[in-house]
Amino acid sequence: YEICKIAVTNNGYALCFTPRREVSYLLCKIALINKNCTCIEKVCTFAVCICGSSLEYVPEEHKTIEICKIAVNTFSGAIKYVPEKYQSQCKT
């Protein structure tokens, strides 16, 4: 886990190559707030597929309707992080 955490800290895109059993809310958060993250769209999608609540850390400009729907389908509580303009389309 520690090696994965170091990799994700260096580049958030490493999250996409982390074994699923090692992916946690914390790793998703680290990847999403990482300023050195390449392929941020892929990282956002991957993170919310694994941990819907990580939508909280998806940058606002990357909170698309698709990302929001995935997050809410993964974890219904993620609805509180969905921008108001998408709220009605993401209700479960």
N, C-alpha and C positions, 0 to 999 in steps of 0.2 A: 504493500500500500504506500509506503513512504517513497519508493522510487516513482510511483505513479504521481504522487503529490508534487514531487520535485519537477517532473516533466511538465505537468499541467501548470505549475507556477511559472515555468520558463516560457511556455507557449500553450495557451488554452486549447489549441487544436489537438494537442496530445490526448485530450479527453476522448476523442473519437477513436483512439487506438488503445484505450485502456480496457482491460478485460472487464466485461459487464459486472462480474461479481465484486470488482474493486471500486466500481463507480458509486459514489455516495453524494448526498446533498452537498457536503462540504467541497468535494472535488468539482461538482457542477458550479457551485458558487465561485470557486477560485478561477475556473476556466472563463466564466462569463464576465467577471470583473477585471480580467487580465487585459492590460493595455497592449500586450504583445501578441494578441490572439490573431492568428491568420484564419481565414475561412470562417468568420464569425457566424455566418448564416448556418453552416453545417453544425457548428458547435451548439448554437441555440436549439436547433432541431433535435440533435442528439440528447442534449441535457434535458429538455422537457419531455422527451420520449421515456427517459429513464426515471426522471424525478420531476413531475409536473409542477411542484412547488418552486422549482428553480426559475420559473417564469419571473419571479420577483427580481431576479438579477439580470434578466435579458434587457439590454439597452432599449429604451423606448422606440428608437428608430428601427429596431429589428422585431418589434412585437407586431407581426403580421396576423391577419385573421387565421392563417393556417397554423402558425406557431401557437397561437392562443387556443385554438381548438384542440390541438394535440395535448397541450398542457392540461386543459380542463378534462379531457377524456382520460388522461393518466391519473389526475388527482382533482376531484371536483372542487376542492378548496382553493385551487389556483385561480378561480373566478375573481377573487379579490385583487389579483394583479393584472387582470385584463383591462385594457383601456376602455373607457365608457363607450366609445363608438363601436366596439365589438361585443359588448356585454350581451345584447339580445341574441346574437348569433351563436354564442358559446354556452348558453344555458343548457344544463344536462337534464 
